């Protein structure tokens, strides 16, 4: 991850740094690759996030993003928290099975009892399509996946940084309609789950960034 340096004179550095934070968080909440593991173990993830936060006016503190986990341990931790479900036979005489999803789902619809899966994903598909964006066919997932929503927030922040006045309002609406719900849900579940390691700290930081960004946008755009 790189901080915002040597920016053009007309670039909004604050918005560009927020975009970099969102893009970095999107990478962090995908299955860990070797590059992410190296950044987390060597401290470069820590340093880059701290530098990006310093380039914004967000009232958030950079977390400890380091880990002592080996790569396989970190990948197993990710799987246990975000991907592997739980199943147990409750009655072996009739085959009754108690099946549950992962402790911390990474999908907005899992935290929206007020809206159906179809409503959430259709609304997101329309939002992405409005800006000419589509899900990568090589890495296809539901539209409400956390990594996609964080990438979309990064996209809108980059547009704002390039002086697209409408992008800030679009990001505020996106926070209120989607990402704010998902970030809070993931952070709450992580807080209740033992052994989350670096992911627990990243989850709390993500929620604080989303909330601070949303409140700053509301204050600027709505005076609220």
C-alpha positions in Angstrom: 0.0 0.0 0.0 1.3 3.5 -0.8 0.5 6.8 0.8 -0.6 9.8 -1.2 2.6 11.6 -2.3 3.5 13.9 -5.1 -0.1 14.7 -5.7 -1.3 17.1 -8.4 -2.2 20.5 -7.1 -5.9 20.0 -7.7 -6.1 16.6 -6.0 -7.9 16.5 -2.6 -5.2 14.7 -0.6 -7.6 14.0 2.3 -10.1 12.2 0.1 -7.3 10.4 -1.7 -5.9 9.1 1.6 -9.3 7.9 2.6 -9.6 6.0 -0.7 -6.2 4.3 0.0 -7.5 3.3 3.5 -10.6 1.7 2.0 -8.6 -0.1 -0.6 -6.2 -1.4 2.0 -9.0 -2.6 4.2 -10.6 -4.3 1.2 -7.4 -6.2 0.7 -7.2 -7.0 4.4 -10.6 -8.7 4.4 -9.9 -10.9 1.5 -8.3 -14.3 2.1 -4.7 -13.4 3.1 -2.0 -13.7 0.4 1.7 -13.7 0.9 2.0 -9.9 0.3 -0.5 -9.1 3.0 1.1 -11.5 5.5 4.5 -10.0 4.8 3.2 -6.5 5.3 1.5 -7.5 8.6 4.6 -9.3 10.0 7.2 -6.8 8.9 5.3 -3.7 10.1 4.8 -2.0 6.7 1.0 -2.4 6.9 1.1 -0.6 10.3 3.3 2.2 9.0 1.3 2.8 5.8 -2.0 2.9 7.6 -0.6 5.3 10.1 0.7 7.6 7.4 -2.6 7.5 5.5 -4.6 8.4 8.6 -2.3 11.3 9.2 -3.2 12.7 5.8 -6.9 12.8 6.7 -8.9 14.8 9.2 -10.6 11.7 10.5 -10.6 11.4 14.2 -9.4 7.8 14.4 -6.2 6.2 15.7 -4.3 3.7 13.6 -4.5 0.2 15.1 -1.7 -2.3 15.7 -1.8 -4.2 12.5 1.1 -6.5 13.2 0.9 -10.3 13.7 3.3 -13.0 14.8 1.3 -15.6 12.9 3.0 -17.6 10.2 1.3 -17.5 6.8 -0.5 -20.8 7.3 -1.7 -19.9 10.8 -3.0 -16.5 9.5 -4.8 -18.2 6.7 -6.3 -20.7 9.1 -7.4 -17.9 11.4 -9.1 -16.1 8.5 -10.9 -19.3 7.5 -12.1 -20.1 11.1 -13.5 -16.6 11.5 -14.9 -15.7 8.2 -15.4 -18.8 6.0 -15.9 -22.0 7.8 -19.3 -22.8 9.1 -20.3 -25.2 12.0 -22.4 -28.3 11.8 -23.4 -30.9 14.4 -25.8 -33.8 14.4 -28.5 -33.0 17.0 -30.3 -36.3 16.6 -28.4 -39.1 14.9 -31.5 -41.3 14.8 -33.2 -39.1 12.2 -30.2 -37.3 10.8 -31.1 -33.9 12.2 -28.2 -31.5 11.5 -27.6 -28.1 13.2 -25.7 -26.1 10.5 -24.5 -22.6 11.0 -22.4 -20.2 9.0 -19.1 -18.7 9.9 -18.8 -16.8 13.2 -18.3 -13.5 11.3 -20.0 -13.4 7.9 -18.5 -10.9 5.4 -21.8 -10.2 3.7 -24.1 -7.2 4.4 -27.3 -9.2 3.9 -26.4 -11.3 7.0 -26.7 -8.2 9.1 -29.9 -6.8 7.6 -33.0 -8.6 9.0 -35.0 -5.6 7.7 -34.1 -6.4 4.0 -34.0 -9.5 1.9 -30.8 -10.8 0.2 -32.3 -9.9 -3.2 -33.1 -6.3 -2.2 -29.6 -5.7 -0.8 -27.7 -7.2 -3.7 -30.0 -5.6 -6.4 -29.5 -2.2 -4.9 -25.8 -2.7 -4.8 -25.7 -4.0 -8.4 -27.5 -0.8 -9.5 -25.1 1.4 -7.6 -22.0 -0.3 -9.1 -23.5 -0.3 -12.6 -24.3 3.4 -12.4 -20.6 4.1 -12.3 -19.8 1.5 -15.0 -18.5 -1.0 -12.5 -19.0 -4.8 -12.5 -18.0 -7.8 -10.4 -14.8 -9.4 -11.7 -15.8 -12.6 -13.4 -12.6 -14.4 -12.3 -13.4 -13.7 -8.6 -17.1 -13.5 -8.7 -18.9 -13.1 -5.4 -22.1 -11.6 -4.1 -22.4 -7.8 -4.5 -22.8 -7.4 -0.8 -19.3 -8.9 0.0 -17.4 -6.6 2.4 -14.3 -6.4 0.1 -16.5 -5.1 -2.8 -18.3 -2.6 -0.6 -14.9 -1.3 0.7 -13.6 -1.1 -2.9 -16.7 0.9 -3.9 -16.1 3.3 -1.0 -12.5 3.7 -2.2 -13.7 4.3 -5.8 -16.1 7.1 -4.6 -13.4 8.7 -2.4 -11.0 8.7 -5.4 -13.7 10.4 -7.5 -14.1 13.0 -4.8 -10.3 13.5 -4.6 -10.4 14.3 -8.4 -12.9 17.1 -7.6 -16.1 15.2 -8.5 -18.5 17.1 -6.2 -21.2 14.5 -6.5 -19.0 11.6 -5.3 -18.9 12.8 -1.6 -22.7 12.8 -1.5 -22.9 9.4 -3.1 -20.4 8.0 -0.5 -22.5 9.4 2.3 -25.6 7.7 0.8 -23.7 4.5 0.4 -22.6 4.6 4.0 -26.2 5.1 5.2 -27.7 2.5 2.9 -25.0 -0.2 3.0 -21.4 0.0 4.3 -22.3 1.5 7.7 -24.5 -1.5 8.5 -22.0 -4.0 7.3 -19.0 -2.5 9.0 -20.9 -2.2 12.4 -22.1 -5.8 12.1 -18.7 -7.3 11.3 -17.0 -5.3 14.1 -19.7 -6.4 16.7 -19.3 -10.0 15.8 -15.5 -9.8 15.9 -15.7 -8.2 19.4 -17.7 -11.2 20.6 -15.4 -13.8 19.0 -12.2 -15.1 20.7 -8.9 -15.5 19.0 -9.4 -13.0 16.2 -5.8 -11.7 16.3 -5.0 -8.9 13.8 -8.5 -9.3 12.2 -10.2 -8.2 15.4 -8.1 -5.0 15.5 -8.7 -4.4 11.8 -12.4 -4.9 12.1 -12.7 -2.3 14.9 -10.6 0.1 13.0 -12.7 -0.4 9.8 -15.9 0.4 11.7 -14.3 3.6 13.2 -13.1 4.7 9.8 -16.5 4.2 8.2 -18.3 5.9 11.0 -15.9 8.9 11.1 -16.0 9.2 7.3 -19.8 9.1 7.3 -20.1 11.7 10.1 -17.6 14.0 8.5 -19.4 13.8 5.2 -22.8 14.5 6.9 -21.3 17.5 8.7 -19.8 18.9 5.5 -22.8 18.2 3.2 -25.8 18.5 5.5 -24.5 20.4 8.5 -25.4 17.4 10.7 
